[in-house]
Amino acid sequence: MRLYGLIGYPLTHSFSKKYFTEKFEKDGLYSCRYQNFPIVSIDKFKTVLELNPELKGLNVTIPYKENIVPFLYEANDVVQKIRACNCIRIIDEKLYGYNTDVIGFEHSLIKGLQSFHNKALILGSGGAAKAVAFVLDKLHIEYRFVSRKKTASCLSYEEITPSVISEFRLIVNTTPLGMHPHISELPSIPYRALTPKHFLFDLIYNPEKTLFLKMGEEKNSFIKNGYEMLVNQAEESWKIWNS
C-alpha cells in the first residue's frame, strides 16, 4: 500500500482527498490511497508520521505551509526562498519539500492576464500569499500585500481606497474569507471601484463563486476561482511523488 495524504486544519474544505481518490480509481491504482490528517497543532505532525510509516507523500494546506518547513530534511529552491511548502515527498523517512502552489497558480493566472494587469494586490500574507508573490515576481508584476494590520511589508485594509483599487487591477484573494461554510464573508475592499479591466482571482474553489468574485462579476471584472490551480498543483504533486 502506497499512502498519500493531506495535513491541515480544518479539512472540511479539502479538495485533495476527493481528487486523488477518484484519480486512483480511474487509473486503476488500487495500491494507492489518500487520507486526510486534520491536526489541531503542528506539534501533532510527528505523530502522523509515526502512525503511518507507509506514507510516501503529503500535501500541506492552511495553516501549516510555513510551520512545516523546519521539519524538512531538504527543501527545493522555491521553498527555501518563500519559506512555504505545500508538497512533501518521503524517502527513507526523510522529508523533501516542494511548493506546487507556485506552478498551479502561474499556469492558471496567465490565461486571464492582460497587459494592463501590471499591478496587483495580494489579500493575505500567509504561505499561499508568498507563493502568489513568487509568481508575480517572475512575471514582473508589481504587488503589495494587504493584511488586517499595517506592517512594513503590508498595507492594511483601511488603506485600500478607491484610488488604490483603480491603480491595482489584479486582486488575488489568498485568505479563507468566503470559503464554505462561511460563504457570507469577503475581504473588506471598496468593490464599488472595480471596473471591467480588473481581474479578481480567488484561491478558494468552494463555493465555485465566492462573494468576493460575485462582487467583481457585478462590475464586469474578469473573475477566476482556485479550482484549476488546485488541479494543476495536485498533478504536479503526483509527478514529484513518482519522479
Secondary structure, DSSP 8 states (H G I E B T S, - for coil): -EEEEEEES--TT-SHHHHHHHHHHHTT-TTEEEEEEE-SSGGGHHHHHHH-TTEEEEEE-TT-TTTTGGG-SEE-HHHHHH----EEEEETTEEEEE--HHHHHHHHHTTT--TT--EEEEE--SHHHHHHHHHHHHTT-EEEEEESS--SSEEEGGG--HHHHHH--EEEE-S-TT-TT-TT----S-GGG--TT-EEEES--SSSS-HHHHHHHHTT-EEE-SHHHHHHHHHHHHHHHT-
